[in-house]
Amino acid sequence: MASDQGLLNILRLIEVALSDPQVAADYQLATHLNKGAAAVKNGYLDSQCRNDYQQAINYFLMVNGFKVSPALIQLMSL
């Protein structure tokens, strides 16, 4: 389990990423991030969440290139 501060940092990054209209408009990516945010709020970030993030971000980069928000780029390292 990640530390409380780590979870808060992840949640903040997710919220910033979702505030990007390009991210919010991408249903698959936004769904993964919203599921992850719910998991973080419940106090955990398991390997499936990390896998969901990575798949969603890889998909987004493939479709949209590298025109992404800094917060989304930071999520790639989770």
C-alpha positions, 0 to 999 in steps of 0.5 A, spaced: 500 500 500 502 506 498 503 512 503 497 516 505 501 522 502 503 518 496 496 516 495 494 524 495 499 526 490 496 520 485 489 523 486 492 530 485 495 528 478 489 524 476 484 530 478 489 535 474 489 530 468 482 529 468 481 537 468 485 537 461 479 537 456 483 532 451 484 527 456 476 528 459 474 527 452 477 520 451 472 516 454 477 510 455 482 514 458 478 518 462 474 511 465 481 508 467 483 514 470 476 515 474 477 508 476 484 509 479 481 515 483 476 511 486 481 506 488 486 511 491 480 514 495 479 507 498 486 507 500 489 503 495 493 503 488 494 495 486 498 492 480 491 492 476 490 500 477 497 501 475 496 496 469 490 500 467 493 507 468 499 504 463 494 501 458 490 507 458 496 512 457 499 508 452 493 508 448 492 515 449 499 517 446 498 512 440 492 516 438 494 523 440 501 523 440 505 527 445 501 533 446 499 531 453 498 535 459 504 534 464 500 531 469 498 525 464 506 525 463 507 524 470 502 518 471 506 514 466 511 513 472 506 510 477 
